[in-house]
Amino acid sequence: MASYGMPDYKAPYASNVSICLKMFDDKKQDAPYDKLSEGGIRTLPPKDMFWNARLSMLTDKFGINWMLSVREKTT
């Protein structure tokens, strides 16, 4: 997966890439989000998105961008 960033966000050179971890259980998304964001920046806390998935975004203390995505929910 690749992402170019969020609208109106000026990304400094070389920080416009995010590592995306795809997860399969939304109950297990919070712990990695909390751990990776320690000393970093929480961009988007875990949130249900309009495309029927749960997403969170952060930048860790080393400046690495992360996206944690939980698969589409089935009901």
Residue, then its C-alpha position, 0 to 999 in steps of 0.5 A: m500500500a502507498s499513500y501520498g499524505m493528507p490534504d494541506y499537510k506539508a511533508p518534509y523531504a523524505s518523510n512522505v512515506s508511511i509503513c502500513l501494518k494490516m491487522f485483522d483484529d481491531k482489539k489488537q490495534d490500540a496496543p501497537y498504536d500506543k507503543l509506537s507513538e510513545g515520544g512521537i506524534r499521534t496523527l489519527p487515533p484509531k477510528d472507524m473510516f467511511w470505507n468500512a475499516r479502522l485506521s490509525m496514523l502516527t509518527d514515531k520518535f524516530g520520524i517514521n510514519w506509520m499507518l495501522s489498518v484493520r481489515e474491512k469489517t464484516t457484519 
